[in-house]
Amino acid sequence: MERPGQSISKSGQTPSQFAAANSLGLPASDAITKAMNPLVADAFALYVKTKNYHWHVSGPSFRDYHLLFDEQAEQIFAMIDPLAERVRKLGGTTIRSVGEIQKQTAVADDNDASVEPREMIGRLLEDNRRFADALRKAHDVCEKYKDVASTSVLEIFLDETERRIWFLNSVIV
């Protein structure tokens, strides 16, 4: 039987290296994997979008926004590995390609050649708000299955996301 986010081996069995390495059990592992992988995808997409704005911001507040976007991008990037590793610790598999990121993310691409700084901030503000909501939903799933380690990780990342929201909201008003 194929587990979410996993591929079946030629024999039709889930590869043994993906067996749950904890006592939460398969239903918990599957549900948490399904809740966490979109967060990994969102973090990748939000990182790229934030770096895009970091590279392309201009105007009178260039330096402030350039530094703000860089700081936020670094923080977002630092979330990716711990989120993906939580999935692996539970026996699931995680993002393996840009295509998977694209399929699982709720963060919209931004290919606009020119975006005003205020608009950049507004777009990132909305993306971070949606990311915070997704973190809360994943936290609920982890809490349901008593996955204390994952809830702890998500609580830290939620606090960091709320800080980004606060900063972005403070410069847009």
N, C-alpha and C positions, 0 to 999 in steps of 0.2 A: 504494500500500500504506500503510495507516495505521500509524503508529508509536505505541508506548505513550505514553499521555498526550497524544496529538495528535488533532485532528479533521481529517477529509479535506475539502478544498475542494470546491465544486460540480463542479469538473472531475474529481474523483477523485484528484487529485495532492496530495501533501504540499506545503503552501505553502513557497515557496522561502525565506522568512524564517526557517524552522525548520531549515534545512539545518545539519548539523554544521559548526561553525566551528573545528574542530581536526583533527588528523591521526589521532585514535584510530579513526575509522571508525564506520560505522553499527551493527555488532553491539555494539561497546563503548558507544556512545552510548545505544542502546536498553537494554542491561543496566544501565547505571549510572543512567539515568533511572528505570527500574523499581525500583532499589534506593534511590534518593534521595527520590523523591516521598513514600513513606510516612513518611520522617523529617520532611519538611516538615509533613505532616499531624499527626504525633505532637507535633512542637514546638508547633504551634498549639493542639492540644488540651491539652497539658501546661501551656502558658502560661495558658489560661483556667482550668483546674482549680486551678493554683497561685494565681492572682489571686482565685478564688472563696474559697479558704481564707484568703488575706490579708484579704479584706473581711469574712469571717464568723467569724474566730477570736475566742474570748473566754476568760476565765479568768485565773488568777493569773499565767500566763506570757504574757499577751496581747501586751505590747510586744515581747518577744523573738521570738515566733512571727510576729507581724505584720511585723516588720522582716525576719526570715529569709525568709518567703514572698515578700515584695516583692523582695528582692535576688535570690532564685532566679528569680522570674518575669521580671525584667528580663534576666537572663542567658539564659533560654530564648528570650525574644522576640528577642534579638540574634542567635540562631542562624538564624532563619527566612529572612531575606533572603539570607545567604550560601549556604545550602543550595539555595534556589530558583534563585539566580543560577548556581550550578554546573550545575544541570540545563539552564538556558538556554544557558550557554556551550558545552555539549555538543551543542546543537541540539534538545534535548527541550523539551517544554512542562511546566508545573508546575501546581500547585493554582490553580483559578480560582473556587472557590466553597466555601461552608460544607458543601454537600452532598458535594463531593469530599473534604473533610477527613474528614467522617463516614464515608465509604466506605473511606478508606485508613488511618485511625488505628487503633492498637491500644490507645489510652488510653480507658478507659471514662468515660462521662459520670458526673458526680456531682451529682444534683439533690436530694440529701437536704437537707431544711430545716435540720437541725441535726446537726452532726458534732462529736464531742468532739475537742479539739486532738490528743490522742495518736493517735486514729484518722486524723486528717488527715495527720499525719506518717507513719503507717504506709502509708497509701494512696499518698502521694507517693513514699515510699521504694520501694515495689514498682513504681510507674510509671517512676521513674528507672532502676531496675535493668533493666526491660524495654527502656527506651530505650537504655541502654548496650549491651545485647545486640544491638539493631537497628543501632546505630552500628557495632559490630564486624562484623556480617554485611555491611553496606554497604561497609565498609572492605575486606573480603575481595574483593568484586566489583570494586571500584575497583583494588585491587592486581593482580587477575587480568589486567585490561586495561591495566596500567601507567599508570593515571591518577594521577600523583603529586600533582597539585594537589588533587584531591578527597580523596585519602588524607590529605594534610596538614590540610585543613579538618576532616575527620572525627576525626583524632587530637586536635586542639585541643578539639573539642566533646566527645569522649569523656573527656578529662581534666577538663573542666568538669563533666560529668555525674557522674563519679566523686567529684568534690569535693562536689557536692550530696548524693550518696549518703552520703558520709562525715559531713557535717553532720547530715543527717536521722537517720542511724543513731546518731550521738553524743547526740542529744537524746532519743531514744526509749528508750534502755537504762536 
